[in-house]
Amino acid sequence: MQSEPPTNVIGRRWIRWILLLIVTVIAFAAVLVPALLIQPFKLQTPGRLNISYSLRHWSPIITLLAVSIALLLVVSLWKQTHRWWRKGLLVSFFVPLLVATWFARQNHFEWMFNPLPNSAFAKVNEAGFVSEGDMVLAVELNGDAAAYPIRQIAYHHVLQDMIGGIPVLVTY
């Protein structure tokens, strides 16, 4: 007959499971919150930008610490876990942490706000896609002028062009 482990061992084991869950949530929050706060066409207040850029700065360190702590927890729990589904649950916590750690080292802001590829330009009398009430960004350099409909560049936020022989980067 197999004896039951003492209740304090079981309690410590559950504490480690809960710590693993908390570490995973913290790591994902450090990575996902900046991506959720800065999105095209969403409210971007100075406070949200500050939180987002701060977390973006600290997320590589936070996720590295989270993976280190999670590795220690998973190794200690693995030895005491005998059921296959619990070991699978341990792996299901650890693998997404590795993904979050990788994602924290990517610049997802570039993924969201990439330059408009292969942009085409039209003369004023040929620009039938611009309505009279559309807002535009206008630039004039060396006697050459260009207007960029905000509706067209709003998603990409960045546009490269040549105006009056000078390369420009238009952003919104």
C-alpha positions as CSV (number, residue, x, y, z in Angstrom):
1,M,0.0,0.0,0.0
2,Q,1.3,3.4,-1.0
3,S,1.4,6.1,1.7
4,E,0.0,9.5,1.2
5,P,2.5,12.4,1.1
6,P,2.3,14.8,4.0
7,T,-0.2,17.7,3.6
8,N,2.6,20.3,3.8
9,V,4.3,18.7,0.8
10,I,1.1,18.9,-1.2
11,G,0.6,22.5,-0.1
12,R,4.1,23.5,-1.2
13,R,3.5,21.7,-4.5
14,W,0.4,23.7,-5.2
15,I,2.2,26.9,-4.2
16,R,4.7,26.2,-6.9
17,W,1.9,25.5,-9.5
18,I,0.3,28.9,-8.5
19,L,3.7,30.6,-8.8
20,L,4.2,29.1,-12.2
21,L,0.8,30.5,-13.3
22,I,1.6,33.9,-11.8
23,V,5.1,34.0,-13.5
24,T,3.5,33.1,-16.9
25,V,0.8,35.8,-16.5
26,I,3.4,38.4,-15.6
27,A,5.5,37.5,-18.6
28,F,2.6,37.6,-21.0
29,A,1.4,40.9,-19.6
30,A,4.8,42.5,-20.1
31,V,4.7,41.5,-23.7
32,L,1.0,41.9,-24.6
33,V,0.2,45.1,-22.8
34,P,2.4,47.3,-25.0
35,A,0.9,45.7,-28.2
36,L,-2.6,46.2,-26.9
37,L,-2.1,49.8,-25.8
38,I,-0.5,51.0,-29.1
39,Q,-2.7,49.9,-32.0
40,P,-3.6,51.7,-35.2
41,F,-6.9,53.7,-34.8
42,K,-7.0,53.3,-31.0
43,L,-6.7,56.0,-28.4
44,Q,-3.0,56.7,-27.7
45,T,-2.7,58.9,-24.7
46,P,0.6,60.0,-23.2
47,G,0.0,57.7,-20.2
48,R,-0.7,54.7,-22.4
49,L,2.4,55.5,-24.4
50,N,4.5,55.8,-21.3
51,I,3.3,52.4,-19.9
52,S,3.8,50.8,-23.3
53,Y,7.3,52.1,-23.9
54,S,8.3,51.3,-20.3
55,L,7.0,47.7,-20.5
56,R,8.6,47.4,-24.0
57,H,11.9,48.4,-22.4
58,W,11.7,46.0,-19.5
59,S,9.9,43.1,-21.1
60,P,13.2,41.3,-22.3
61,I,14.4,41.3,-18.7
62,I,11.0,40.4,-17.2
63,T,10.5,37.5,-19.6
64,L,14.1,36.2,-19.1
65,L,13.5,36.2,-15.3
66,A,10.2,34.6,-15.8
67,V,11.6,31.8,-17.9
68,S,14.4,31.3,-15.3
69,I,12.0,31.1,-12.4
70,A,9.6,28.9,-14.4
71,L,12.4,26.5,-15.3
72,L,13.3,26.1,-11.7
73,L,9.6,25.5,-10.8
74,V,9.0,23.1,-13.7
75,V,12.1,21.0,-12.8
76,S,11.1,20.8,-9.2
77,L,7.5,19.9,-10.0
78,W,8.6,17.4,-12.8
79,K,10.3,15.2,-10.3
80,Q,7.2,15.0,-8.1
81,T,4.7,14.7,-11.0
82,H,3.8,11.2,-11.9
83,R,0.8,11.6,-14.1
84,W,1.4,12.3,-17.8
85,W,-1.3,14.9,-18.1
86,R,0.3,17.0,-15.3
87,K,3.7,16.8,-17.0
88,G,1.9,18.0,-20.2
89,L,0.4,20.9,-18.2
90,L,3.9,21.8,-17.0
91,V,5.1,21.9,-20.6
92,S,2.0,23.9,-21.6
93,F,3.2,26.6,-19.2
94,F,6.8,26.6,-20.2
95,V,6.5,26.6,-24.0
96,P,4.4,29.8,-24.2
97,L,6.9,31.4,-21.8
98,L,9.6,30.7,-24.4
99,V,7.4,32.3,-27.1
100,A,6.8,35.4,-24.9
101,T,10.6,35.6,-24.3
102,W,11.2,35.6,-28.0
103,F,8.4,38.1,-28.7
104,A,9.8,40.5,-26.1
105,R,13.0,40.7,-28.2
106,Q,11.1,41.6,-31.4
107,N,10.0,45.1,-32.5
108,H,6.3,44.5,-32.9
109,F,5.7,48.2,-33.4
110,E,7.4,47.9,-36.7
111,W,5.1,45.1,-37.6
112,M,2.1,47.3,-36.9
113,F,3.4,50.5,-38.4
114,N,5.4,49.5,-41.4
115,P,5.9,51.9,-44.4
116,L,3.4,51.8,-47.2
117,P,4.9,49.5,-49.8
118,N,4.8,50.5,-53.5
119,S,3.0,53.7,-53.0
120,A,1.7,55.3,-56.1
121,F,1.0,59.0,-56.7
122,A,-1.5,60.9,-58.8
123,K,-1.7,64.4,-60.1
124,V,-4.4,66.6,-58.5
125,N,-6.8,66.3,-61.4
126,E,-6.3,62.5,-61.6
127,A,-6.9,61.9,-57.8
128,G,-10.5,60.8,-58.0
129,F,-10.2,58.8,-54.8
130,V,-9.7,62.0,-52.7
131,S,-13.0,63.6,-51.7
132,E,-13.4,67.3,-51.2
133,G,-13.7,66.9,-47.4
134,D,-10.8,64.5,-46.9
135,M,-8.0,65.7,-44.7
136,V,-4.5,65.7,-46.2
137,L,-0.9,66.2,-45.1
138,A,0.6,68.8,-47.4
139,V,4.3,69.3,-48.0
140,E,6.0,71.9,-50.2
141,L,9.8,71.9,-50.9
142,N,11.7,73.8,-53.6
143,G,8.5,74.7,-55.5
144,D,7.2,71.2,-55.6
145,A,4.2,70.2,-53.5
146,A,2.5,67.0,-52.5
147,A,-0.6,66.2,-50.5
148,Y,-1.2,62.8,-48.8
149,P,-4.7,61.8,-47.8
150,I,-4.7,60.8,-44.1
151,R,-7.2,58.1,-44.9
152,Q,-4.7,56.5,-47.2
153,I,-1.6,56.6,-44.9
154,A,-3.4,56.2,-41.5
155,Y,-2.8,52.5,-41.1
156,H,0.9,52.5,-42.2
157,H,1.7,55.9,-40.6
158,V,4.9,56.2,-42.6
159,L,5.4,57.1,-46.3
160,Q,8.6,57.8,-48.2
161,D,8.6,60.2,-51.1
162,M,10.8,62.6,-53.1
163,I,9.6,66.3,-53.1
164,G,11.5,69.0,-54.9
165,G,14.4,66.6,-55.3
166,I,14.6,66.0,-51.5
167,P,13.8,62.6,-50.0
168,V,11.1,63.0,-47.3
169,L,9.5,60.7,-44.8
170,V,5.9,61.6,-44.1
171,T,4.4,60.3,-41.0
172,Y,1.0,60.4,-39.3
